[in-house]
Amino acid sequence: MALLIAYYGVLLLLAFYGSHRLHQVVRHYRVPPGDPPEPDVPLPTGAATLVQLPVYNERYVVERLLRAAAALRSPCGPVRIQLLDDSTDDSAEVAAPIVEELRARGVDLTHVRRGTREGYKAGALAEGMRLDAERPGGAAPFIAIFDADFVPGADFLERTLPHLAPQGTGLVQARWDHLNRDESLLTKVQSVFLDGHFILESAVRFRTGLLFNFNGTAGVFRRETIEDAGGWSGDTLTEDLDLSYRALLKGWRFVFLSDVTAPAEVPRTMKDFKSQQARWTKGAIEVARKSLGRILAGPFSREAKLEAFVHLTNNLSYPLVVLLSLLVVPSLLVRKELGLMHLLWLDAPLLFGSSFSVGLFYVTSQRALGRNWVREIRLIPMMMSLGIGMAVGNAVGVVEALFGSATPFVRTPKLGGSGAAGARRYRTPLRPVFLAEAALAGYFALALVWVVARGAWEALPFLFIFFSGFVYGTLYSVLPAGIYSPAVKANLTR
């Protein structure tokens, strides 16, 4: 009976995090969508904007990034561009002639080579700020940041900077769009994941006066905000989330613009996607360890504190999913032995409630974006499978973060239009945790055989959910990546 109590306890905790998705959908419909109008406060005349481009081994996208940055127009002053290049391959050599060409055209562009990866991205951004402060005329008061795979429109600064004019506003965050959304089923699912994050998390949190964070790229900071918060720190894997909460604790206000977008790539292989998600998952728990206590004791409303708690601890659901997957079969055996199979009717509403709320969350985000949300419903089962398929790797990240185990920052390869050649050059190694994922796939295959042999048909749907998730995550981690379609390749190389 203790096993059943543990099983239902885990299921209830997962239902709690699932119900939060439903609450976000309710908030979305309760507060009218729409971006705030530009403030009447003018920007300071002649104020420079520093555009920082942190890169590491990005030979296939660095030219596209530089040309997009060089085209940026500022509404108030000059644009200074820094290519913060920590590359250890030939990416710096690829970038050098483009840098010289743009400089010859009058672009204020600096190619910064630290010769070290100390502090990773945070270290590069901090070094760039230091160098900018030493320039004649002083430091730029505004700082825009774009990761290597982003392609901001030329009007990005014109549409974002005016919102930084009022004192007290520290950040303007734009929404991500997706260059290779339609490349494969995996990229489509990832795009829907990210759409949900921006439209029903960041946008709704902003509109309802709750806390939301900088997403590491496609945003513009007031320099004073970064300095007041203590500067960039590389002691977590999510330096953007860490800095965000430190700035919010200092009283800075953030603005989210859902109608301003910067397109970028999503990972094209399962290995890259799982590696990225494990880094984000671990980083969020590291920030929770570092700052959650201060946030809960901070000068925020009760609702804002609860939202921040859920935001920073939501990744605890991954070890809960792994624990549930280990408990579900023994719980079935116990129920079969004790004649309690009718208790599966308790599982159904809890599992349905969690899955329904998550499905509704993502469908609502597609509807809000004007996409064919009816067509996107078909992706929901795959999203559920993908969530289970990456649970083990993310659970490892959570445990490492909880015990303070430091790991290096592992970049997510950006391939531009390079296709299979780029995938071979920047191949993400298979993580050892893959063996545990494969073992769980086999475990649930045997469980399904047992259920069929015993005629316990009522258990079949529950076990199949886990089986499909672990098989999908395992299988697509070893299958070779496909080559970009001509349409996708044209979009990525534009």
N, C-alpha and C positions, 0 to 999 in steps of 0.2 A: 504493500500500500504506500510505503514511503516513496517508491519509485514513481507511482502515479501522481503523488502530491508534487514531486519535483517536476514532473512532466507538465502538469497543468500550471505550475508556478512560472515556468519558462514561457509557456504559451500566453499567459496573461501579460507578462512583461512585453512580449512582442506585440500583443494586441494594443498595449498602451502606446508604443511608438507608431504603430499603424494608425491609431485613432488620431494622432497628431496631424497626419496627412489630411484627414477628413476635416479637421479644424481649420487647416490652412485653406482648403477649398471654400469653406463657409466664409472665412475672412475675405477671400477674393471677391465673392459675390456681395458681401456686406458693404465693402468700401469701393466706390466707383473707380475703375481703372483709369489710367492716364498719367502722363508725366506732368510735373509742375511747370508753370510758365517761367520764362526767363525772368530773373529778378530785375528790378529797376536800378539797382546799384551798379554803377559803371565799374568796369575793370580798370586797374591802374594803367595809365598810358605808358607805353614803352616797356611794359613788364615782359620779361623773357620767359619762355617755357622750355624747360629741359626735357627732351624726349630720350628716355633710356631704353636701350635694346639689349637686354642680357642674353647672350648666346653661349652655347657650349656644344661644339661639334655639330654644326647646322649647315653643312655645305650645300644642301639641296634647297634651302629656303632663305638663306641669308641675303641673296640678291633681291629677291622679291620683297623682303622686309625693309631693306635699305631704300629701295625705290618708293615704297609706300610711305615711309617716314619722311623722305625728302619732299614729297608732294604735300605734306601737311601745311595748312594755313592757320595762322593764329589771328584772333580778332584784336589783339592788344599790343603785340610786340614781336621781337625776333624769336625764331625757333632754333634752339641748339640741340644737336643730336649727338648722342654717345652710343657707339657700338661697344658694349662691354663684353669683350670676347675672351672667354676663358678656355677656348678650344685647345685640344691636344692633338687634333688631326690636321688636315690641310684646309680646314674651313677659313682660317685667317688668310691663307694665300688666295683662296677663292674670293674673299671679301675685298682684299687690298685694291685690285684695279677698279672695282666699283666705287670704293671710297674715294680714290683719286679722281675718278671721272666726275663724281658728284661735287667734290670740292672745287674742281675746275669750273663747274657751273655756278659756283657761288654758294653752295650749301654749307652751312656751319656744321661740320661733321668731324668728330674725333673718334679715332679707333684706339680703344683702351685695351692694352694687353697686360694683365697683372702678373702672369707667370706662375700663378697659384690658383687653387680652387678653395682657399680658406674661406669659410663662411658660405660657400656655394653661391647661390643667387643673391642672398642677403648681403654677403660680403662684396659682391660685384656692385650692387646698387649703392652700398655705403661708400665704396671707393669712388664711384662716379660722382656722388654728391660732394665728396671732399674735393675732388679735382675741379668741379664746377665752382665751388666757393672760392677757389684761388684765382679764378679768371679775372681779368680787368673788368671793372664794372660791377663786380660782386656776383653773388649767387642768384640763379633764376628763382623767382618766388613760386613758380608752378612746375610740377614734375609729372610728366606722362610716362607710363610704362607699358611696353608691349613685348610679349614673348615672341620667340622666333617665328612661329607659324602664323602669326596674326597679320592681317592685311587691312589696316584702318583706312577708311575713306579720307579723301583730302580735306573734307569739312569736319573731321572729328573734333578738332580743337575748337572750331568755331561754334559747334553745338554743345560742347561740354564746359568750356572755360567760363562762360557767363554765369553758370550756376555756382562757381567758386567765389564770385565777387563779394557776397555778404560775409562779414566777419563771423567767425564761428563755424563756417562750412569748411570741412577739412578734406573731403574727397567727393569726387563724382565718378561713379561706376557705370559703365555702359554694359549692355547685354552682349553676350557672345552669340555669333551665328556660326554656321558650319559649312565649310567649303566642300567637304566630301560626304555630306549627309547621305546621298543616294548611292554610294559606292557598293555597299553590301548591307546585309541584314544587321550585322554587328554595328556598323556606323550609324544606321538608322536608329537603332535602339539607344545608342549612346547619345545621339542628338536629342531624342525625346527625354532622356535622363537630364541632360543639361538644360533643356527648355523648362522642365519642371522646376529645377533649382532657381533659375532666374525669374521666371514669371510668377511662380507660386511660393517662392521663399523670399528672395531678395526684394522683388517688387512689392509684395504684400507686406513684408516687414517694414519697408520704407513708408508705404502709404498708411500703415496703422501706427506709426510712431515707435516701432520696435527696433531692435538692434540688428543691423546686417553688416556684412564684412566686405572688404576689398577682396577680389578674386585673383589677385596676383598679376593681372594684366588687363588691358583695355580700360584703364582708369586714370584719373588725373588727381594728384594730391596737391594741396597747399604745402609747400616745403616746411612751413612752420609746424604743421601738424606732425610730420615725421619726427622733427627734432624735439618737439614737446613731449612726444610719446616715448622718447628714449632712443630713437633711431632704429635702423634695421638690425635684427638679431638672427643669427644662424643656429640658435640652440633648439629649434624645432624644425620639422620637415615642412611646415606650412608657415613660412615667415610672413606671408600676407595676412593670414588669420590672426597670428600673434600680434602683429603691429596694429591691426584693426581694433582688437579689444583693448589694447593699451591706449590707443587714441580715444576710443569711446569712453574709457574710464576717466580720461582727462576732460571730457565734456565736449569733444568735437562732434559736429553733425555731419552725417554722410547723406549724399543724394544719389538715388538710383534712377537712371533713365532707360526705360524699356524700349523706347523708340529709336535710340541711338545704338547701333550695333557695330561690332568689329568681327568680321568672319575669320575663322581659324580652322585648323584640321582637328579631327578627333582621331585617336589611335586606330590604325587599320587592322591590327592583329589582336587576338585574344591575349597573348602574352604581354603586349604593350599596355593594353587596357587594364589588365589585372595588376601589373606593376604600378601603373599610375594610381589606381584606386587604393592599393595597399599603402602607397606613400601618403595620399590625402587622408586616408583613414587613421594611420598612425599619427600624422601631424596634428589632426584635430584632437585626439586624445592627449597628446603632449601639451597642447594649448590648454585643454581642460585642467590638466594637472597644474599647470603654471598659473592660470588666471581665473579659474572658475570661482574659487573662494572669494577673490576680490570683487568679481562681478556680482555675486550673490549678496555681498555686503555693500555694494556700490549704490550710488544715488539714482537708481532706476526704479520704475514701477514694478509691482509684483508680476504683472503680465510679461513685462520685458525680461525680468529675471527668469521666469519659467521658460520663456522662448529660448533664451540663451542657454539654459540648462539642457533643454532638449536638443538644441543645435549642436552643442559640444559633446553630448553623451550619446547621441543617436547611433554612433558607430558601435556602441556596446551591443547592438542588435546582432552583429556578426558572430561573436562567440556564442550568443544565445541561439542563433540558428544552428551552429555546429553542435551545441549541446542538445538542442531539440532533435537533430538528426540522429544523434547517438541514443537518445531516449525513446524515440518513436517505436522502434521495433521491439525492444524489451517491454515497453508498455503494452504493446499489442499481445505479446506472449502472455503477460500477466493477466490481461483482461480475458484472453481466450481460456486460460487455465481456471480463472475464477468465475467464468460465465458472465463477464461484465462487458461484453462487446457492445451492448447498447449504449455504453458511455461515449462511444464515438459520436453520438449526437451532440455531446458537449464540445467536441473538437470542431465540428462543422461551423457553428456560428463564430467561434474565435478565429479560425483560419479564414473563413469567408470575410469576416469583418476586416481583418488585416489586409487581405489581398484585394478586397473590393475598394477599400479606402485608398490604397496605393494606386490601383488602376484608375480610379476616378480622379486622383490627383494629376496623373500624367495626361489623361484624356482632356481634362479641363485646361491644362496648359496649352495643348494643341488647339483647342477651340479658341482660347484667348488670342492666339497668334494668327487666327484666321485660316489655319490649315484644315485639311479634310479629316476632322477628328473621328468620323465614323470609320474611315479607312484605317486610321492609326490604331483603332481598338485591337486589330489583329496582332499588333506588336506586344500587347500586354502579357500574354502567356510567355512570350520569349523574354520579356523583361523580368518576370518572376523567376524563370529558369536561370537567367544571367545573375540575378541577385543571389541565388543559392550557389551557383557555380563559382562565384568569387568569395563566398563566405569564409572558406578556410584560410585563404591568403590574407584576407582582411582581419580575420580573428587573430592571426599571428601578429599582425601589426598592432592590434589593440593590446595584446598581452605584452609585447615588447615595450610599448609606450607606458603601460601601467607599472612595469618594473624598471623603467628608466634605462632600457637598453638602447644605446645609440647606434644608428646605422647610417651609412652615407646616403647622400641625395642621389638618386638614380634618375637620370633624365628620361623623358619619354621621346623616342625618336620622331622627328618630323621629316617627312619624305618628299613633300612637294609633289611634283609630277614624275618623280624618278621611278615609280613602280617597283618591279621586282629587284632591280639593281640596288635601289636604296634600301630595300628590305634586307638584302643580303649584307650590305655594308654595315648597317646599323641594326644588327640582329640582337634582339633581347634574349638573353639566355633563359632556359627553362628553370624555374625556381624549384628547389627541393620539395617544397610544399605540394608540388604536383603529384607526388607519390601518395600523399594522404588523400588528395582529391580523387585520384584513380581508385584507391582502396574503398572510399565511400561509394563510388559508382558501382563497384563490384558488390559491395555490402548490400546495397539496395536492390541490385539485380537478383541476388539470392533471396532477399526478403520477398520480392514479388513472386518468385517461384514458389516460396513457402506459402504465401497467401493463396495462390491459385490452387496448390495441392491440398490445402486445408479447406478450401471453399469459403474463406473469410472475405467475401467479395466487398463487404462494406469498408474494408481497410484499403482496398486497391487504389482509390483516388489519392489518399493521403501519401501512400508510399510512392506513387508515380510522380508526384510533384517533386520529391527529393531526388528520385532516380533521374528524371529528365534534366534537372538542374546540374547535378554532378557529372552526368554524361556529356552534356553540352559544354560545360566548362573544361572538362578533361579533353574531349575530342578536338575542340577548336584550339586548344593550346598546342597541339602537335601537328595539326594540318597546316600545310604551307599557305602563305597569304596569296590571294589572287592578285592579278595585275589590274591597275586602274582602267576603267572603261575610257574610250576617247573623250567622252563628254566630261567626265570627272577630271581627267588629266588636263584638259583645256582650262577648266575652272581653276585648278590648283596652280597652274603656271601663268595665269593672266597677270 
